[in-house]
Structure formats: structure tokens, C-alpha cells
Amino acid sequence: MYSTETDLLKVIDRLSAQSKVIRRATALAAGVPSSALTKLTREGKLRRVGRGLYQLADAEGYEHPDLVEVALQSPKADIPV
């Protein structure tokens, strides 16, 4: 657990450096509680981009966010192009 919101944001920043979209499971594994994800989303610091998927509010989005969501939710799915 992290004691301050600043500590949580540092972890979120580190995770978002690895991928623009942060999976809830990845955040939980890094010690970020689910309630913190909800709180940061309500405060406008995170943006929920799909079920269990978050992005920093000031991060640049994807051209096709639906495809990103499908790819992250179902990594073995075939996406025809």
C-alpha cells in the first residue's frame, strides 16, 4: 500500500511509461488499491478507457481505442484489418 496520493501517482506514472493504457490487474499487482483507481478517476487524474483499463488524463489517446481495448482484454483475439 502507498501512504500518499503522490506515491500512488508515481506508481501510475511508472506503469504508464511501460504502456499508455494501464490494466487494473497490473495496477493492483503494483500495490495500487482499486479504491485509489476509482478516486483518481473521479478526481480527473485518470481516465477510464474501457473495462479495467485506465489512462493518465493528460495522456494522448489512440486513433482506434476500441481495437486497443479488445487487444488488451483478449490478447489471443484475432483482429481482422
Buried (B, 14 or more C-beta within 10 A) or exposed (E): EBEEEEBBBEBBEEBBEEEBBBBBEBBBEBEBEEEBBEBBBEEEBBBEBBEBBBBBEEBEEBEEBEEBBBBBEEEEEEEEE
